[in-house]
Amino acid sequence: MYSIENYERPSVASDCVVFGIDSTEPDSPRSLKQRKLKILLVKRGEEPFVNRYSLAGGFLRKGETIEETALRELKEEAGVSDPKIINVGVYSKADRDPRGWIISCAFLALTRTVVLSTAEDSDALDAHWLDFDYDDSDGEKITLSDGSDEIIIRYNDGIPQENPIAFDHAKIIYDAFMKLRDEVSNHDIIFDLMPPLFAISDLQQPYEIITSKKTSPQNFRKKMSSKIRETEFYDERKAHRISKLYKKL
């Protein structure tokens, strides 16, 4: 008969790959704002991997679901409240964490690039939004930038070839971005990165950044026509002209 005492038990943790879209002011008043894809990472405050970047995450507590763990850790380590989360996968390699047998359930989360904060009793030093760039023109690589330093992670068939960030988080980040690409290409998740009202260009730039698919404004508008509705509002800050604002259906 089954007895729980007959089996070793791992620790269980959650890790969240949080993406957001940020805007940079144009150099000229006649230019459009440029959108950047951002990823939320935390600086670890303790060993292992002290002072390295990692995903926001932590250990499952008694009585919690793993989803509740993910949301709690995002709140504690970064001050992000109640984002939509999507399961990415389970990571269970025996050597993924030098502290012992620890299984991680990873989630993709989307939010606007809110001001970040870190609880005083967290094991994270602080949280940061880093620029995120995926490039597969000469092999696959992901570049993370905080404005002064760059972290470049090269991949072979989705497997990181170096380990510049903590644990196996380079692999989790890759998998989560591929999940994001699929969700944006085939579903409506792009709207979770948008404010309630947005111009077509506000939507098109992030779509193209994530999917690497360029299209004309006319074709993009046609593609999105069944998913958005025109409102009576305008954005007068747009370059050259007043832009109509839309909302998700």
Secondary structure by P-SEA (a helix, b strand, c coil): ccccccbbbbbbbbbbbccbbbbbbbccccccbbbbbbbbbbbbcccccccccccccccccccccaaaaaaaaaaacccccccbbbbcccccccccccccbbbbbbbbbbbcccbbbbcccccccbbbbbbbbbbccccbbbbbbcccbbbbbbbccccccccccccaaaaaaaaaaaaaaaaaaccccccccccccccaaaaaaaaaaaacccccaaaaaaaaccccccccccccccccbbbbbbbcc
